[in-house]
């Protein structure tokens, strides 16, 4: 039963990834049809990210009241409805309207399932969970490319994604009775834990929580800044062609997937903190390679190493949440972590865009270094606090 439920959760996380990369692939066709400036994509993406942050912050209260199974099923239905709405949208206003259920549903699914896996399964399963997300992120641009190859039909791409998401929603709904039958032999504690819902005011008073927020913020800032601007950096600062640079960015995303897959394997032998530290060492090495005046293929290898090292940090930090902060407040902390991760995703790529407009894309590795320093300092503070509380294990 536990294995079947785990497969259902993996499927739900594939559904979480499907909408995330669909809009970027469709936007070139959308803005031409609607006759709006290309920059108007920010209205839609910021709405989705903002709703994800709000949903993450509210997730503990909602999940502790209604339960993870119900929240997962309803949220998946919401994202499916958002995708269907996109397929019928005739203007930017309608896209913005249907961005709301996409963001709200995504934040709730992310917080609910991450905490459930952290509470009931091993670190290996957490890394593989985020590999499942990578499947969804990779699948949706491919589906959109097929739709665009037929008369530029971006709506057809969204409809295809909707039917897949509807199928995933059906799986989550039909699996609702299964959750109550599963007993997790892999859980860290057998006794039942009464969850406590903490407010943001209570969370912000905890030094360890503030430190882990900055770790999630900086890790996601690095991940999405590389994904958004890595290609432009290679073209403008390393002299690569746009076509070759795009291939390298695909290689970067492969690094993330490989890093998380290897993390899942290594988790059977190494504790999560050790994997986090190894990943951070890889990221630092990669940033140094990007900073040096070396041939473009070295920079390409550097981007791959960023993905390889940074990819495992998010799932391993997520899995450590119940151990770091206690199982009773794990959901509250988890929701706030997801909110700060979304904030890093939402704010830092545009921030680098403004910086690049001012001083050029050569600032790319130095921007990554600044985010890495924030990660390193916050890691040190968190480890210090956890050691004092007897919760650090490497």
N, C-alpha and C positions, 0 to 999 in steps of 0.2 A: 504493500500500500504506500509506504513512504517513498519508494522509487517512482511509482506511478504519479504521485503528487508532485514530486520533483520535476518530472517530465512536463507536467501541466504548467508549472511555474516557469520552466525554461521557455515553453511555447508563449506564455504571456509576456515574457521579456523580449522575445522576438517581436511581438506586437508593439512593445514600447519603442523599439528602434525604428520600425517602419515609417512613422510620420517624420522622424527627425531629419532625415536627409532627402525627403521627397520634394520639399518646397524649393530647395536650392537647385535641384535638377530641372524643375518645371518653370522657374521664374523667367528665364530668357524668353520662353514662349508666351508666358502670361503677360509680362509688361508690354510686349509688342502688341498683343491683342487688345489690351485695355487702354493703350495709348498713354501710359504713365511713365514718369522717369524711373530709371533703373534703381535709384536709391530708395524708392518707396517700399522696396522689400523689407526695409528696417521696421516699418510700421507693423507688418505681420509678425516678423521674428521677435520683436520686442514684446508684442502682446502675448505670444506663446510663452516666451521665457518668463515674463512677469507673472502670468497665471500659474506657471510651474512653481515659481517661488512662493506665491500665496498658498497654493495647494499643499506644498511641502510643509510650510509653517503650520497649517491647520491640520495636517495629517494625523498627528498623535491624538488629538481630541476626537476626530472622526473615526479613526481605526480602533481606538480603545472603546468607543461606544458601539460601533456596528460590526467590528471584526475584520480581519484581513481578507477572508474569502469574499464577503459581500462587497467590500470596497474595491477589490481587484476586478470583480465581474462588472460592477457598475461603471468603473473608470474605463475599462476596456470598451464597453458599449459607448461611452462618451467620445472616446477617440475615434471609434468607427463612425459615429454620427458626424464628427468634425470632418473626416475625410470625405464622406458623402456630400456634406455641405460644400466643400471646396469644389467638388466635381460639377456642381450646379451653379456656382457663383458666376455672376455676370459683371461684377465690378469689384474694386478694391475694398469697398465698404463691406460687402458680403464676405470677402476673405477674412477681414478683420473680425467680423462677427463670429465666424466659424473657427477662428483661431482660439477663441475662449475655451470651448470644450476640449480642444486638443491639449492646451496647456494645463488646464485643471485636472484632466484625466491622467496626463503623464506624470505630474508631480505626485499624485496619490498612489499610482502603481509603483513608482520608483521607491517611495518611502516604505510602503507596505511590504513589498516582496523582499527588498534588501534587509529589512529588520527581521522578517520571518526566517530567511535563510541564515542570517547571523545568529539567531536564537536557537535554531533547530538542526542545522547541518554544519558540516565541516568547512574549513577554509577552501578546500579544493572545490567544493560545490559553488562557493561564491565566485571564484574566478571563472568557472565554466558558465555561471549565470551571465556574467558580463560578456563572455564570448557569444552567448546566445543573442544578446543585444547587438553585438557586432554583425551577426547574421542579418538581423532586421535592417540595420543601417546600410549594409552592403546590397541587400536585395532590392530596396525601394528605388534607388537611382537606376538600376538595371531595368526594372519594370517601366519606369518613366521613359527611359531611352527607347524601349520597344514601342511605346505609345507615340512618342514624338517622331519616330521613323515612319509612322503612318499618318500622313496629313497633319503633322504637328498637333496631334490630339492629346494635349496634356490632361484634359478632362477624363479621357479614357484611362490614362495612367492612374489618376486618383480613384476612378471607379474600381479598377483592378485591385488597388491597395485596400479599398473599402471592403470588397468581398473577402479578401484574405483576413482583414481585421475582424470582419463579422464572424468568420469561421473561428477565429481565436476567441472572440467573445463568447461564442456558443460553447466552446471547450471549457471556458472558465465558469460558465453558468451550470453546465451539466456536471461539473466536478465539485459543486458546492457540498453535496453530501459526503464526499470523500474526505474533506478536511477534518471533520469531526471524528472519523474512524482511525486517523493516523496517530500512532504513538511513536514519538521520535526517540529511538534508542541512542541516537547520536547527540541529543541535547546535552548541554553541559551540566544541567541540574535536573533532577527528576521531579523535585517538588514544584507545585504550582506557584507562579509568581503573580502577585496582584500588580498590574501596571499602574504607574502614577503619571498623570499628565502635568507637566511643568510648563509654566508660562515663559515667554521670552525674557521677561524680567528676572525670573528665577534662573534661567539658563545662563544669561549673560553675566551673572555674578560668579559663575564657576570658571576659574582660570583654565582648567583643562579643556572645557568646552570651547572657550574662546580660541585656544591654541589649535584645536582640531578644525574649527571653522576655517582658519587661515590656511591650514594644510589642504583642505578640500578646495578652497577658493583658488589657491595658487596652482594646484595640480591641474584643475580644469582650465584655468587661464592658459597654462602652457599647452595643454592638449588642443584646445580650440583655436588658439592663436596660430599654432603650427598648421592646423588644418585649413584655416582661412587665409593665411598670408605666406605659408611656406613656398607655394608656387610663385607668387609675385617676387619674393626674395630671390629665388633661384634665377628668375628671368632678369630682374633689374640689377642685381648685385653680383651674380655669378655668370651672366651671359648665356644662360641656357635658352633654348627655344621654348615657347609656351607649351607646345605639344609634349616635349620631353619633361618639362617641369610638372605637368599634370600627371604624367606617369609616375614621377618620383613621389608625389603626394599620395598616390594610390599605394606605393611602396611604404610610405609612412603609416597609413592606416593598417596595412598588413603587419607592420611592426607592433602596433597596439594589440591586434588580435593574437599574434604569436606570443607577445609578452604575457597576455592573460592566460593563454593556453599553457605556456610553460609554468606560470605561477600555479595553475591548478595541479600540475604534476609535482612541482617542488613542495607544495603545501603538505604533501604526505611525509616529507622529510625535514622541512624547515619551518620554524614558527613564522607567523605573519609579519612580525616586526623585522625579522631578518630579511625577508623578501622585500619589504618597504625600503630598507637601507641599501640593499643591492640595487634596487631600481633607481634610487636617488643617485648612487654613484654612477650608474649608466647615463642618467640625464646630464649630470655635470660633465662627464666625458664628452657627450654629444655636443653640449653648448660650446665647449672649448674648440671642438672641431669646426663648428660653424663660425666661430670668431676668427680663426686663423686664415690668413690669405693663401689658401690652398685651392687646388683645382676643384671644379664643380662636383666631381664624383665623390670627393671627400665630404662636401657639404650634404650630398645626397645620403651618404652613409650616416652622417650626423643626424639627419632628420629621422632615418630609420631607427637609430639608437634612442632618440627622444621617445618615439612611440614604444619601443621595446622596454625601456626603463620606466616610463611614466604610466604605461598601461596597467601594470599590476598594482600600483599604489592605491588607486581608488577602491578596487574590490577588497584589498586586504585591510585598509583602514575601515571600510564598512563592516567587514566581518569582526573586527576587534571591538566594535561599539559596545556590545553587552558586557564584554570583559573589562573594558576601560572605564565604563561609567555605571555598570550595574544593570541587571536585567529588568528591574522594575521601571527605570526611566529610559530604557534603551530606545523605545519608539519616539519619545519626545526629542532625544538627542539626534536620532536618525533623521527625523523630519527637518530639524534645523541644519543638519549637515547637508542634506540634499538641497536646501534653500541656498546655502552659501556656495555649493558647487554650481548651481544654476546661475548665481550672481556672477561668478567668475567666467562662466560660459557667455553670459549676456553682455558683460561690461568690458572685458579686457580686449577681445578682438577689435571692437570699434575704437577703444583707447589707443591701441597700436596703430590703427588706421590714421588717426589724427596725428600721431607722432611721426609716422612715415610721410605724411603729407608735408610736415614741417621740416624734417631733417633727412628723409629718405629711408628706403628699406634696409640700408646698411645697419640701421639700429636694431634690426630683428633679433640677432643673437644677444644683444645687450638687454633688450626688453625681456627675453627669456631668462637671462641671468638674474635680473631684478626679481622676477617671479620666483625663481629657484631659491634665492636668498631668503625671501619671505617664507618659503616652504621649509628651508633648513632651520631658520631661527624658531619658527613655530614648532617644528619637530623637537628641537632641543627643549623648549619650554614644556611641551606635552610629556616627553619622556621623563623630565625632572619631576613633574608633578605626579606622574604615575608611579615612579620609583618611591616617592615619599608615601604614597598610599598603598604600596605593595602590590600594584596592579600591572607592573611592567614585566614582560617575559620575553627575552630574546635568546 
